[in-house]
């Protein structure tokens, strides 16, 4: 793991972006095609290698096919970025017997949710991917969130995000965004990103509170939270429990609130709502006294 990770060279109009589906099957094309159009309207050439709609069960394609598409896009000297169709499941399967080749010309990788595994694996090369909208969600983003993504990939600064202070204090570290479920299954594997000096940014979807409790208890028991500098919490959507359940917020506060590090919650990233782009492995400041996550 190499921190700080460095973003690829800024994109410019006319650059080629290749589209792949490294994870789950695409079930409906309307939102996907709308996302492609958003990138095209920015002046980029978008090449759809595979939208994943043919599928192989719940996967976009068999592992070898998805690996070949990912490797081809990465090796293409004309390609400047890789746009992921959607999340779902399957990204980690590609990394069992394949890894990113070292390169002097890194490409942008943009996605979130199941794409966490690919984003974390790129930190081993010191390359900063983008935890941000996939093609099936991009057109649904508010204009400021779309512009935030385009500003970052073209080399412009991006503004701080504001949330709610849970534990006050101020921390500086390397920003590591993740889907909590995917990240939990990467712990103690070669894909895991370094958690040293990290501000961990987490979100999730359709996980009951007891499941979130179980995952965070695993993080605690394995000692993986001890090196963190701060925690930024995004949206945990569709995670309601039974009437007798603890709420997600209660679980998160219980399992994270005693770590003695700053925590800011209710930040605008994650599923089912605004998903503000977050660079991976770059320097960041979590100012929980003002409720801000600052990039740089």
N, C-alpha and C positions, 0 to 999 in steps of 0.2 A: 504494500500500500504506500502510495506516494502522496503526501500532503505538503503544501496545497496543490490540488489538482488545477491544471491550466485549461481554460476553454480553448477549443480550436480557433483558427483564424476566423474573423467575422465573415458572415455571409454577405453577399451582395446580389442585387437583381441579376437574373440570368444563370445563377448557380443551379447545378443539378442536385435534386434531392430524390433519393430512392425510397420507395414505400415497401415495407415488408410486414408480415404478420408473424412475429416470433412466439406468440403465445396462443391465445384461444381463437376459436373459430368465429368468423364474422357471420352474424345471423341476419342482418338487415343493412342495406347499403346506403340508405338516404343520408344519414348523419355522416357516414364515412365519406361519401362523395362531396358533401358540403364542406367537410374539413379539408379535403384536397383542394377545393375551390378557394378556400381562404388563403392557403399557401400560394396558389397560382396568382391570386389577386395581388400578392406582394411582389410579383415579378419573378418568381422562381419557376424553374422547369421541374415538374414532378413526374417521376417515372414509377408507375405502379408495377412492381415485380410480381406481387401476389397479394391479393386482398384477403386471403384466408377463407373465402366463402365456400370453397369446395370442401374443405375440412377433412379431418380424420377423427371421427368421434368428436370429443370436446376440444381437440387441438386443431389448429389451423392447417396442419399438415403433419406427416410423420417427421420425427426428429431430424433425419438426415436431410430431408427437403428443406426444412427451416434453417438448419445449419448452413446448407449450401447457399441459400439466399442471403443469409446474414454475412457469410464470408465473402460472397461475390460483391455485395455492396461495399463492404469494408475495403476490399482490394481494388475497387474501381478508382483509378486516378482522377476521373472526371467528377466523381460523386463527392459532394461537400457535406451531406448530412443524410441520416437515416431516420425516417418518420415511421413510427410504429402505428399499426392499424388500431389495435385495442389491447387491453390487458387480458384478463381471464385466468388462464393457467398454462404453463408449459415452458416458460423462459429458462427456468433452472435446469430443465432436462437437457437443454442445448449445451450446458457448461460441464456436463459430466465427463466428456471426452474431447472438448474443444475449448480453446481459449483465444482471446484476441491476439493476433500477431502484433508485435511491436511495429510502430510506424513513425515516420518523420512527418506525416501529413494526416493527423487525426481528423476525424469527422464528428459532426454533431450527432448525438443520439438523443432522441426526444420521446419521452413516454413516462408513464407512472403505473402504479398498481403492480401488476405482475412484472412489469419492466424493471422493477426494483433490482431483480437479480442481475440484469445486464448492466444497469447503471453502477451497481456496487462493484461488479467485476472490472469495469473500466477504471476504477480507482487504482487498481494494481498497476496500471500503465501511467498513472498520473494525469488522466484525461477527465475533464469535468463534463459529464453529460448533463442533461436537463430533466429534472423531475417536473413534468408539465403535461399539458393536454395531449392525448392521443388523437388520432384523426377522427374517431367517432365522437369525440367530445368537444373538439376545438371550436366548431361553429356555434356551439351552445354557450361558449364563454362570453361574459360581458366584454365590451370593447376595450376597457382598460386592461383586462387580463390578457387578451390577445396582443395588445400593444406591448405589454410587459415582456411577453415571450419574444416578440419580434425585436424589441429594443436589445434584449440580452444577446441574442444570436448575431446581431449586427454590431456588437461592440459598445453599446451605449449603457450607461449606468441604469440601475433599476431602483425604485424607491423602497423604503422600508415597509414591511407589513405590520399591521397593528392588531393586537388581540387583547385578551384579558389576563391580568397578572394573577397567577396562583401562588407562586413563591417569589418574593422580591429578590433583587440582586442583579448583578451584571456579569456577563461571561463573554469571553472571546474564544473562538475555536474554529473548527472546520465543519461546515454545514453538511450533514449527512441525512437527506430525506429518505423516507422509506414507507412502504405499506407495512404495517406492523406484522401481519400474518406472514407475508413473504419473508420479511427480514428475520423473523423468529426461526423459520426453517432453513435459513442460511447460517445461523450461528454455528461456530466450530466446524465449518466447512472451508475449503480453499477459496470459495467465492466471497466469504465474509469480508467486508471492508473493515479497516482498522477503526476501533472505537476510542482510540487515544486522542484526547484533546478535542473531542467532537461535541458539537451541538446537534443532538438527534432530533429530527423533525418527523413525526409519525402521524399517520392517518389510517383509516380502515373503513370497511363497508360490510354489512350483513354478518357481523360477528356478535353473538349474544354477550352480555356483560360477563358471564362466567367464563366464556372462552377468552376474552380479553384478560381477565384476571389470571387464568391459567398461563397464558403466554407471558405476561409480565412477571408472574411468579417464577417462571423458568429463567427469565432474564436475571432476576434477583438471585436465584439459587446458584446460577452459573457464574455470578460475579461480573456479568457483562455490563452492568450499569455503573460500576464503581469509577470508571475512568472518564465518564461523561462530564462535560463542563456545563451543560444546560439542556433543557428539553423544550422543544416547540411542538405544540399539539394543534393539529388541524382538525378536519371534520371526521367524526365517527358516525357515519350515516347508516340508517336502517339497522341500528344496533340496539334497539329497544329490547328489554327483557320481559319476563312475565310480571304480573302485577306485584308479586312479592320480591322481585329482583332488586338488587342494587342498580342504580343508574350507571351508565357508562362513566359519567363525570365522577361519581362516587368511587368507582373502581379505580379510575386513573389517579385520583387524588390519594386514595389509600395506598396504592402500590408504588407511586412515584413521589408523593409529597414529602416523604421523610428522608430523601437523599441528600438534602442540604445544598441543592443547586438551584439556580433560577429556573422557573417554569412559566411559560406563557402559553395560554390555551386560546381556543376560538379563533385561530388564525385562518385566513381564507384559502385553504388548499385541501384537496381531497376529492372524494366522489360526491356526486349528486349536488353540485353547486359550484361556485367559483373555485377554480383550481389554479391559483397563481403560480407561475413558473418559479422553481427553486433550483439554482445551480448546485451541483454535487461536488463536494470536496473543496470548496473555495472558502476563504476566510469570511467569517461572519461574526456579528455581535448580537447577543441576546440581552436586551436591556429590559429586564422584567420590572424595573422601577417605572418605566413609561409604557410597558407592554409592547415593545417593538422588536422585530427581527430585522436586522440591518445587514445587507450584503456588502462585504468589503471591510 
